[in-house]
Amino acid sequence: MDLDLALEPAVVLAILAAGVFFLTGLLTGVWKYLAMMKSEKAEAPYYVNIAHRTSLLYAFAAMLLAVFADLSAWSERVNFWATAFPLLFFAAAIFTYVVHGFMRDTENQLARPHRLGPMTLPGLMIQGFMWALIVSEIGGFVVLFAGVINALPLTMP
């Protein structure tokens, strides 16, 4: 069967990201299970749990972005970047959680001093990343949501 789906690049990107995030959630779930089986308290490292849960949640969030990008009235370029920025930060967050889970270096990545394995990261770097994440995730979604609102017929019966 040959499917001729003419999907916008933003929609394709979001669907692919959802697949990667979901697979990451499944694989980190195996990691979590194996860690729990080896632990005397039947617990996985803190950030292994976080990586597992957020990967699954971001998979569904990526699909929501795909739907909003598909319904948006804005141009392909606007929809692409409004989708790409949140997805980039979803991926960066998952990656960071996986690294912390692997290193077992913290139970709170925002606690001072900011640890990454044996390194200490500058607070300004962490704050800058968090503000960029906030602006990108909320800003990208607001753009797509406004595009959907703009595309909806707003007449009432």
Backbone hydrogen bonds, N-H to C=O, Kabsch-Sander energy under -0.5 kcal/mol:
donor,donor_aa,acceptor,acceptor_aa,energy
3,L,1,M,-0.7
4,D,2,D,-0.6
5,L,3,L,-0.9
6,A,4,D,-0.8
7,L,5,L,-1.5
12,V,8,E,-2.2
13,L,9,P,-2.8
14,A,10,A,-2.2
15,I,11,V,-2.4
16,L,12,V,-2.7
17,A,13,L,-2.5
18,A,14,A,-2.5
19,G,15,I,-2.0
20,V,16,L,-2.3
21,F,17,A,-3.2
22,F,18,A,-2.7
23,L,19,G,-2.5
24,T,20,V,-2.4
25,G,21,F,-2.4
26,L,22,F,-2.4
27,L,23,L,-2.7
28,T,24,T,-2.9
29,G,25,G,-1.4
30,V,26,L,-1.5
31,W,27,L,-2.1
32,K,28,T,-2.8
33,Y,29,G,-2.5
34,L,30,V,-2.8
35,A,31,W,-2.4
36,M,32,K,-2.4
37,M,33,Y,-2.3
38,K,34,L,-1.4
39,S,35,A,-1.1
42,A,39,S,-1.0
48,V,45,P,-1.1
49,N,45,P,-1.7
50,I,46,Y,-1.8
51,A,47,Y,-2.3
52,H,48,V,-2.3
53,R,49,N,-2.5
54,T,50,I,-2.9
55,S,51,A,-1.9
56,L,52,H,-1.6
57,L,53,R,-2.5
58,Y,54,T,-3.2
59,A,55,S,-1.5
60,F,56,L,-1.4
61,A,57,L,-2.2
62,A,58,Y,-2.6
63,M,59,A,-1.6
64,L,60,F,-1.9
65,L,61,A,-2.3
66,A,62,A,-2.1
67,V,63,M,-2.1
68,F,64,L,-2.5
69,A,65,L,-2.8
70,D,66,A,-2.2
71,L,67,V,-2.0
72,S,68,F,-1.2
73,A,147,G,-1.4
79,N,75,S,-2.7
80,F,76,E,-2.6
81,W,77,R,-2.3
82,A,78,V,-2.4
83,T,79,N,-1.4
84,A,80,F,-3.2
85,F,81,W,-2.1
87,L,83,T,-1.8
88,L,84,A,-2.7
89,F,85,F,-1.9
90,F,86,P,-2.5
91,A,87,L,-2.6
92,A,88,L,-2.3
93,A,89,F,-2.3
94,I,90,F,-2.4
95,F,91,A,-2.7
96,T,92,A,-2.4
97,Y,93,A,-2.4
98,V,94,I,-2.5
99,V,95,F,-2.4
100,H,96,T,-2.6
101,G,97,Y,-2.5
102,F,98,V,-2.6
103,M,99,V,-2.7
104,R,100,H,-2.1
105,D,100,H,-0.8
111,A,108,N,-1.8
114,H,121,L,-0.6
115,R,113,P,-0.6
116,L,119,M,-2.3
119,M,116,L,-2.0
121,L,114,H,-3.2
125,M,122,P,-0.6
126,I,122,P,-1.6
127,Q,123,G,-2.9
128,G,124,L,-2.5
129,F,125,M,-2.3
130,M,126,I,-2.6
131,W,127,Q,-2.5
132,A,128,G,-2.3
133,L,129,F,-2.6
134,I,130,M,-2.5
135,V,131,W,-2.5
136,S,132,A,-2.6
137,E,133,L,-2.9
138,I,134,I,-2.1
139,G,134,I,-0.5
139,G,135,V,-2.1
140,G,136,S,-2.2
141,F,137,E,-1.8
142,V,138,I,-2.8
143,V,139,G,-2.2
144,L,140,G,-2.1
145,F,141,F,-3.3
146,A,142,V,-2.6
147,G,143,V,-1.9
148,V,144,L,-2.1
149,I,145,F,-2.8
150,N,146,A,-2.5
151,A,147,G,-1.3
152,L,148,V,-1.5
154,L,152,L,-0.6
